[in-house]
C-alpha cells in the first residue's frame, strides 16, 4: 500500500507546543518503520506550525509569511528525516524549489525511485506557492504519487459534526463522505484540499496521533477514527 502520512508541526513539539520533542518523533519513527517493514511505501508531509503560522502574522506580507512557513516545513522534514535514519530507515527530503544541497527537487519519477529502494520520502515546502496550506500540499502530492490513502494525524480522534471542545454533545463520525465534509464545512482539511480529495478519489483516515500505536492502527484493520470516503 502506498501511504501519505500528514503530520502537524505542533504534534512534533509534544507538550512544549514549539520546536521539537524528540521522544514524540521517535514514537512516530518506530511506527513508520513497522509499516515500512511490512512492505508499505510511505510519503510524509509535515506542517510548520511548531515554528511559524503565516496566517497569524498581521505585519508581514502574506506571500512572505507563507514563504517563511514553507521553510519551517523544510526544517521539520530534515529533522524528522534524521531521527528516522537513526532508527535504520533510508529517507529522502524533496521540495518543489531548490534548497541547495539540503534537499532534492520533487518529481514523481524521483519519488518512485526512492520508494523502489524502500525509502521514506518527505515532501517538504508545501506546494511551493503562497496561499496554499500543507493540507493542500498533502493532497496534491498524494494525487501526484497515486497514494492509496492519506493518514491524517491530528490532536483529535476523528471527524465531529461540531467542535467537541465547545460542544460536549458533538457527534463523532465513524465514516463520512468527502461530499458531506464539504457540504457541512467540517474542515477536516481546508476546502481546496477537500476538493482535491474528492476530484481525485483519495480517501482519508483521521485519527489522534497521541493514541498508542495510532499510525500503525490507522493503516490496518484496528483503526479507531473516522474514514473519509472520496
Secondary structure as GFF3:
##gff-version 3
##sequence-region A 1 230
A	DSSP	beta_strand	2	7	.	.	.	ID=ss1
A	DSSP	alpha_helix	9	13	.	.	.	ID=ss2
A	DSSP	three_ten_helix	14	16	.	.	.	ID=ss3
A	DSSP	alpha_helix	22	37	.	.	.	ID=ss4
A	DSSP	beta_strand	41	46	.	.	.	ID=ss5
A	DSSP	three_ten_helix	54	56	.	.	.	ID=ss6
A	DSSP	alpha_helix	62	86	.	.	.	ID=ss7
A	DSSP	beta_strand	91	95	.	.	.	ID=ss8
A	DSSP	beta_strand	104	105	.	.	.	ID=ss9
A	DSSP	alpha_helix	108	116	.	.	.	ID=ss10
A	DSSP	beta_strand	120	124	.	.	.	ID=ss11
A	DSSP	alpha_helix	134	144	.	.	.	ID=ss12
A	DSSP	beta_strand	149	154	.	.	.	ID=ss13
A	DSSP	beta_strand	159	160	.	.	.	ID=ss14
A	DSSP	beta_strand	172	173	.	.	.	ID=ss15
A	DSSP	beta_strand	175	177	.	.	.	ID=ss16
A	DSSP	alpha_helix	178	183	.	.	.	ID=ss17
A	DSSP	alpha_helix	191	200	.	.	.	ID=ss18
A	DSSP	beta_strand	204	208	.	.	.	ID=ss19
A	DSSP	alpha_helix	214	218	.	.	.	ID=ss20
A	DSSP	beta_strand	226	229	.	.	.	ID=ss21
###
